[in-house]
Amino acid sequence: MQEEFVFSGFGGQGVMFLGQLLAYAAMDEGLEVTWIPSYGPEMRGGTAHCTVVIADQPIGSPIVRNPKTAVVFNLPSFEKYESLVKPDGLIAINSALIEDKCTRTDINALEVPATSLAEEVGSVRVANIVMLGALLTALPVIPIERVKAALEGHLPKHRRNLLEINFSALARGAEYVNAMG
């Protein structure tokens, strides 16, 4: 098993944290992992993306040119990665910020209004975690319980007060996908 992900959005949307959290959860699950961040010219407001590769055997290369899964949080990211997802892959779209629809018929599109769902939970800042809950429900490569454990184990002490809202965000994303059927 080898799964390749690209997470992409504007700086400040939690894209790097999202990738890092998935990588920690996979590592804690005993899997092989790579996580490579990439920032645009600015940290906040500029483009940001990261790649995560998860495998049950050693990973030959951490470079991901055509991911199996792309998770996009803004229109420029959608425009860049829609064409790069491998056939039979998945593009997860923050449909609260991206009105465009996936035009490819050889990939699956998962539209999640992550920003709106995060507002329901209590903060737009957890839209990334909502999306992770949705993603791992649609594509269960790592159990959501493992992500919760990774949050507990790797969240810095000065952010521990955010554990409960992150747990709620994971659950809300999962509920949304489960309700879609």
SULURHU-V771024 format. One record per residue. N is the residue number from 1. RES is the residue in one small letter. PHI is phi in whole degrees, -180 to 180 (999 if undefined). NEAR is the number of other ideal C-beta (glycine too) atoms within 10 Angstrom. Layout:
n = {N,N}
res = {RES,RES}
phi = {PHI,PHI}
near = {NEAR,NEAR}
//
This chain:
n = {1,2,3,4,5,6,7,8,9,10,11,12,13,14,15,16,17,18,19,20,21,22,23,24,25,26,27,28,29,30,31,32,33,34,35,36,37,38,39,40,41,42,43,44,45,46,47,48,49,50,51,52,53,54,55,56,57,58,59,60,61,62,63,64,65,66,67,68,69,70,71,72,73,74,75,76,77,78,79,80,81,82,83,84,85,86,87,88,89,90,91,92,93,94,95,96,97,98,99,100,101,102,103,104,105,106,107,108,109,110,111,112,113,114,115,116,117,118,119,120,121,122,123,124,125,126,127,128,129,130,131,132,133,134,135,136,137,138,139,140,141,142,143,144,145,146,147,148,149,150,151,152,153,154,155,156,157,158,159,160,161,162,163,164,165,166,167,168,169,170,171,172,173,174,175,176,177,178,179,180,181}
res = {m,q,e,e,f,v,f,s,g,f,g,g,q,g,v,m,f,l,g,q,l,l,a,y,a,a,m,d,e,g,l,e,v,t,w,i,p,s,y,g,p,e,m,r,g,g,t,a,h,c,t,v,v,i,a,d,q,p,i,g,s,p,i,v,r,n,p,k,t,a,v,v,f,n,l,p,s,f,e,k,y,e,s,l,v,k,p,d,g,l,i,a,i,n,s,a,l,i,e,d,k,c,t,r,t,d,i,n,a,l,e,v,p,a,t,s,l,a,e,e,v,g,s,v,r,v,a,n,i,v,m,l,g,a,l,l,t,a,l,p,v,i,p,i,e,r,v,k,a,a,l,e,g,h,l,p,k,h,r,r,n,l,l,e,i,n,f,s,a,l,a,r,g,a,e,y,v,n,a,m,g}
phi = {999,-144,-118,-122,-127,-123,-113,-144,-178,-81,-57,99,-90,80,-64,-66,-62,-59,-63,-65,-64,-61,-63,-61,-62,-66,-63,-65,-82,89,-94,-80,-146,-129,-140,-127,-87,-147,-110,-79,-64,-115,-77,-101,94,-82,-76,-147,-150,-144,-115,-132,-119,-123,-148,-97,-133,-54,-89,-69,-150,-81,-76,-124,-94,-127,-71,-73,-136,-121,-118,-119,-110,-148,-62,-58,-69,-60,-62,-76,-96,-55,-77,-94,-65,-62,-53,70,-84,-135,-119,-100,-119,-76,-71,-72,-115,-122,-86,-62,-105,-66,-98,-77,-101,-100,-131,-95,-114,-115,-94,-129,-77,-58,-65,-65,-66,-66,-61,-60,-74,134,-164,-64,-68,-104,-59,-63,-75,-57,-63,-65,-61,-66,-59,-74,-82,-76,-135,-77,-79,-135,-65,-59,-61,-68,-66,-61,-64,-66,-60,-63,-81,-122,-70,-59,-56,-75,-116,-61,-66,-96,-58,-64,-68,-67,-63,-64,-66,-58,-65,-65,-63,-65,-60,-61,-68,-62,-72,-70,89}
near = {9,13,18,23,25,27,33,24,26,18,17,13,26,22,28,20,17,23,25,18,23,27,24,21,27,25,16,16,17,7,21,15,18,17,21,15,13,13,14,13,8,12,11,9,12,12,18,26,24,22,22,25,24,23,16,12,9,6,14,9,8,13,10,21,10,14,23,20,25,29,31,26,28,19,15,15,27,23,12,16,21,19,12,14,24,16,10,9,18,19,24,26,28,28,18,19,20,20,9,11,11,16,9,13,7,9,19,15,16,21,17,26,20,32,21,16,24,26,15,13,22,13,15,16,17,27,28,27,30,32,33,30,28,29,27,21,20,19,18,10,17,22,12,19,10,18,24,17,15,21,20,12,10,16,17,7,6,7,12,11,9,17,13,11,16,25,19,19,28,26,17,21,30,20,15,23,18,11,7,12,4}
//
